[in-house]
Amino acid sequence: MDWVTPVHHNPYPMANLSTHIHNLVLRNPVMTASGTFGYGEEFTDFIDLSRLGGIIVKGTTGERRQGNPYPRMAETPAGMLNAVGLQNVGVETFCSEVYPRIRHFDTHILVNVSGSSIEEYCRVAEQIDALEKIPGIELNISCPNVKKGGMGFGTQPDMAAQVVKAVRQVYHKTLIVKLTPNVTNVVDIAKAVEQAGADSVSLINTLLGMAIDVERQRPCLSTVTGGLSGPCVKPVAVRMVWQVAHAVQIPVVGLGGITCAADALEFLMAGAKAVEVGTANFLDPTVTEKIVEGLDDYCQRHHIDDINDIIGII
């Protein structure tokens, strides 16, 4: 898998790359996607985190989760399938042990919040709200609602609105809602969470996929199906970001298959105010810095003084 194009290192951006999500000002549009960057500390030997717009740490739930049985990752053409299952230490341990270790990072730290019920979402969000150095959360509404037979909160507008409205009542900082692409019309979901109080939406989460080991005659994942990510999903993600950006008034964050500055620029031109880099972090732990440098290089070559001048031009 060779999806990452290197960019010449330039530590001093010439163009204005700053952008904002609601009242959260980013020094540049490049953030990391939850689940692909750990808690950020795993990457400090490779990059300077202060050069990123922000990092979104792994999904955090009410209780510790071990995740799904192995195998839970499988390589696919131009992408990968994963069924990790939200393995994490739980919100109590995050607040007491992880947060003190990462609170000093000189970049915005956001927490991806997940749950299996509205009550769990609210409990986790409320505890994160109390952490001074966490200015926002990303609400993952692709998780199953166990009270309604395991259906994802994010697959129906009314259910998505319910969880966002409930979290909005207990969470007072920047609230980004992460949307699933596994729906008939993602615009309907985006409008519903906007009306329910979301400050921003991020999309797309992984596409539902499946792979089979034909020699062993069994699925490649223990869970049979999993989330598809990587370059193969980018055209779908760009299309959905473009649709949503034209339908809502709140900022859109784009993600899905970004491996280089040109990929990030597609999302920005489609209407995203910022982007998240995910699967590419597994291939090159320095890719986010390279994308920041690539954005600055693009602006210089095209005589663009402010990255915001190209946001939403398509």
Secondary structure, DSSP 8 states (H G I E B T S, - for coil): ----------SS--SB--EEETTEEESSSEEE-TTSSTTSGGGTTTS-GGGSSEEEEEEE-SS-B----S--EEEETTEEEE-----B--HHHIIIIIHHHHTT-SSEEEEEE--SSHHHHHHHHHHHHT-TT--EEEEETTSEEGGGTTEEGGGSHHHHHHHHHHHHHH--SEEEEE--S-SS-HHHHHHHHHHHT-SEEEE---EEEE-EETTTTEESSTTSEEEEESGGGHHHHHHHHHHHHTT-SS-EEEESS--SHHHHHHHHHHT-SEEEE-THHHH-TTHHHHHHHHHHHHHHHTT-SBGGGGTT--
